[in-house]
């Protein structure tokens, strides 16, 4: 009888303290990209990226314009130029041409670096927001929607995140004195 009672108590303890049996896990999914695009910081970051892109494009255009100008001058005046002047002008144009050829690779690297610099804090804030919403609504697991091929049933928590974003966007007005 004593063994039976001991085994019974152990079974009850195992059932009571087993997190898989005692608590129902609630799972959901969300598109992080959609959350990021809803955030006000995203719009500012995209505007900054566009401005940076524009500055790079202007720099490229000015370099190309300068190369074309020097080429036109060289073609028009090369007959009158001395050998040393011709070599110096050709070197200037070669330098500009190398700049233009390296622009594409440099452009891609600079744009990627700028995007990472500006978007990393936005993505981090989006992940934090998702965690807060999941915790507040009792979600044990939240999966990235884009990564799922097959998944168990769950809830799309995007509407809950939108609701929290909308609530945090409303700033209470202080009464005028």
N, C-alpha and C positions, 0 to 999 in steps of 0.2 A: 504494500500500500504506500509505503514511504517512497519507493522508487517511482511509482506511478504519479504521485503528487509532485516529485522533483521534475520528472519529465514534462508534466503538464505546465508547471511554472516556467520551465525553459522555453517551451513552445509558445506560451503566451508572450513572454518577453521578446522572443524572436519576431513574432508577428507584430507586436506593438512598436518595436524600435526599427523595423525594416523600412527604410524610406521608400522602397519600390512598392511595397504593399500598402503602406499606411497613407501615402499621399498620392493623389492623382496628379500626374504632370500635365501641364497645359502647354501646348506648342502652337507656334504661329510662324508666319513668314512675312517678309517685307522686301521690297525693292529699295536697296540703299541708294541707288542712283536717283530714284524718284524723290526720296527724302532730301537728298543733297540739293536737287533742283528746286525744291520748295523753299529752301532756306534763303533769307535775305542776304546772307554772306556770300552765297553762290552768285547772285546777280552782280554784286560788287566785284568779286574775284573775276568773273567773266569780263566785266567792263575793263578791269585793270589788264587782263590778258590781251584784250583787243587793242588797248592803247599801246601796250608793249609791242604787239605785232605790227601795229601801224608805224611805230618808231623804227623798227627794224626794216620795214619795207621802204620807208623814206630814205634811210641810210643806203640801202641797196640802190634805189633809184638815183640818188645823188652820185654814187660811185659810178654807176653806168653812164650817167649823163657826162661826168667828168672824163671818163674813158673815151666816149664818143667825141667830145669836144677836142681832146688832145689828138685823137686820131685824125679828125678833120683838119686841124692846124698842121699836123705832121704831113698829111697828104698834100695840102696846099703849098706849104713852105719848104718841103724837104729838098727841093732843087736848090734853094738859096742857102740851106744850112750847111755848116761845116761838118766834117766827119764826127768830131767830138760831141757836137750839139745833137746830131742824129742819134748817136749811141745813148746819150743821156735821156733824150725823149723816148727812145724805144724802151729803156729800162723803166722809166716812169709808167709807161703803158703796160709793160709786163707785170709790174707790181700791182697795178689796178686790176688787171686781168686775173691774176692769182687771187686777189681779194674777192673778186666776183665769183670765181670758181669755188672758193672755200666758203662762200656765203651760204650755200644750200645746207651743207653739213653743219656749219656753225648755227644757222637759223634753227634747224631742227633741235639741236642740243639746247640752245638758249630758250626756245619755246617750251620744251619739255621741262627744263629746270624751273622756269617761271611758273608753269602749271602746277608742278609738284609743290613749289614754295607757297603758292596761294591757295591751292585746293586741299592740302594736307590738314590744315586747321579746320576747314569746313567739314571734311570727312570725319575727323575726330569728334567734332561737335555733333554731327549726325549720329554717330555710333553711341555717343553718350546719351543723346535724346532718346534713341531707340531703347537703350538699356533702362532708362528711367521709366518710359512708358510700359515696357514689358514688366518691370518690377511692380509698378503701381497697379497693373491689371492682372497680376498673378501668373504671368507666363514664365514657365520654367525654361523653355527652349524657344528661341527665335532664329529661324534659318533665313539665309539670304535667298530670296526668290529665284534669282538668276542662276544659282548654283544647283538647284534641285532638278533632278530628272524624274525621280520617283520619290514620293514622300508620303508620310502618314498624314491623315487629315489634320488640318490646323486652320488657324484664322489668319486672314490678312490684317495686320495691325496698322497698315498705312492710314486708315481713317482715324485711328486713335492718335497717331503721331501728328496728323494734320490738325486735329482738334487742339492738341497741346501747343503746336506752333502758333495757331491762331490765337490761343489764349495768351501766350507769351508776347505776341505782337501788340496786343492791346495794352497800352501804357496808361495807367490811371492819371487823370489830370488833377493837378493840385488846385485847390480853390484860390481865386484871386484875392489879394488882400487890399 
